[in-house]
Amino acid sequence: MGEKRQEMDRSWGKGGMPGSFIATLAVLALTGILLALWWTFDGDARQKAPLLPGGAGEKPLAGQKVTALTHPNHARAFRLLGQWFYEETGAVVQSITTQPSDILGYFERDLASTQPRLDVVTIRYYHLGRLTEQHMLADVTSLIERHKAALQPEDYLPALYDAYTEYGGKRWALPFDGDTHLLFFRKSLLDKYGFSPPDTWDDYLEIAHTITENEKANGIYGTAIMMHPFVSLSVASFLNRLYSYGGALLDADFRPALNSPQAAAALAALVEQAAYALPSPMETDYDVSREAFLGGKVAMVEQWTNIGIQAEDPSQSLIQGDWGVVPIPRGNGPGARHAAPLNSGFSLALSSKAPNPDAARAFLLFASRPDIALRLNLANVTIDPTRVSVLQGEPYRRFAPEVSAAAQAALAVSIPWPRLPQSQELLEVLADHLLLAVGGQESPQQALGATQERWLEILGKRGK
């Protein structure tokens, strides 16, 4: 997703809430979406606070502060969470916003400092192995169990819950942003050339080739492919194809599986498709892809589900009513399928050295409640659903009907990224060679072979 080079500290105290959110809350309360009227937090006494912001009652955390780490695409969500949390509890949330590629490094540096600042951290779920092995996260298994009536953990999407929270038989986080890709397309461009939405990657290639060759003089391309060096982008584009061909990164014994025919076919398809993508795929990140699609400059993009919300927002989109969405195309061969890699994906976790652990636990519970999750998903702040009740519920289906239907279908075959302690290193090696293949410096076979060999070294599995 889009990167920023500066770090910003924002503290939320008193402040008004937009009328649209107040109206939304009223509707939700009347329809019974709010699942509980009280919540509890750790402490010597069981204290309670109203669920509805601004309601009557004591402020149980007045005077306390929570410091949270996030990134620019979640900054607006954390501003809302900070405001709502203050209104309900009296505690202030200070959000530190760092660039997406530095979230892990920032957290590691904070823990290594003599005075750690962070209480709550936004983490990528595929870093769970590294974070837990380095004792960076607090175990929240018992916290979830004690508050399961309010948290409703059974309501989390099954595809996400274990992948986002569990490692080594314990839970270390709670799902926050349910990331997976869907294929979004511009209806008028496909209609102009007589195409239906692509079902296979062969269909996708034909559409991309035809529209690019006929429209590039007008600044319009058949597709935008995110091959920016940032791991969460380039690897996601490859995995959309690898899993749809029936391939895998690791086999059942956690050995690298990149020397498979499926992997070769997937990367060859990606290289061929990139020739007809918005120039240049290596410079196409989340923001470039999003803006090109919302600006009507590309016919197709593989994107996170929130772009379907943005596409109907007149302040962000020129293609209102002129777009559709389907699951990621399938590959060829006996293992071909429509698959949904859990690309990127964020959870909220507690730092093992949180300076304010009680307030931190209270904020984690608050931000994870079903009613708060729904409010965020309806707020157009780039947070994708993590809960069944949101994705399948009437408010969200009215708010984003096409996205809700496509996401439900896609998540039926969802595949998480590896969550090993070495995952970040493995993915960085893969990203480097993917870029060389798309750039023409290596053939797909060379890129995958080199990655396979390096992965064997990293995992210590050479010759085993």
Summary of the structure (lengths in Angstrom):
residues: 464
radius of gyration: 22.2
end to end distance: 37.5
largest distance: 69.4
contacts: 1634
relative contact order: 0.17
helix: 47%
strand: 15%
